[in-house]
Amino acid sequence: MIAIYKRELKAYFTSMQAYVFLALFVCITGLFFSITCIVYGNNDFASFVLSNSFYMIFVYAIVAPILTMRLFAEEKKHKTDQLLLTAPVSVWEIVLGKYLASVTIFLIGLLLISIFPIVIACNGVLPVANQISGYLGMFLFTACMLAVGTLISSLTEEPVISMIVSAVVGLLVLFFSVLVSFLPNGKVPTLIGCGILVIGIAVLFYLDTKKISIACGALVIGAAVTTGLYFWQKEWFDYGLTTAMNWLSIEKRYEEFLNGILNLSSVVYLLTIIALCLFLTTQVIAKRRWR
């Protein structure tokens, strides 16, 4: 894994990818810092810069996808993935090495923008606890988005397509709460949502195993669990759909960190999303390796 990590990290700096990311990241952060903190005199960098909606759109829909667009897509495009897949390393080491390289580049950018809170501390009062919580939240949230981008990169052969899809996913994540607010409440919408989820899981089982019996088994079990929950906790289905979707919102958990709230469940949730995306990436690459 160390060899893959060093190879990928070197690739970032031998191309323009790392320099473009760092330049855009620092410049965009500096612009919002100048407007919100210097011009308007706000002293909380995390609350007024990192949580700014336009700032998050620029970072997670434009800047962050630059780091993951070529991780696997470019390898497949230039057929160098065949050499990589025949190397004496396991698939998870390949995925983890590439992913950690992208996280390292982001950490460098995070270190560079640390100069802005220091400027505030040198010229006024800086709420240190909020900055620590905000930086931790930004790291975990970005690591989550990079894991999603890594998965998307493994599914396509075009880096540009990978970047565009990652940008769209980033926008959906950021506006997820807004989209959830348009969902209807009531038992029927919740049951429909549960049905879609059960069917989706059954389809995934079929795509993975190619066995209709296993997919049907998953469908029956899912239907039985949904029915049991309906008769056991019928009142939950009144607002179950919106409650569940809000609980799944990654952006809401990010906001907790930016507001100075260190919630262990949010940390575990974001780490779980990262682990799930990397696991799915491993499965995608493993299938390609065996083929």
PyMOL commands that set and color helices and strands:
alter all, ss='L'
color gray80, all
select helices_A, chain A and resi 2-14+17-39+45-50+53-63+65-68+73-77+81-85+91-112+115-123+128-154+159-174+176-180+187-209+212-232+234-238+240-248+250-258+264-290
alter helices_A, ss='H'
color red, helices_A
deselect
rebuild
show_as cartoon
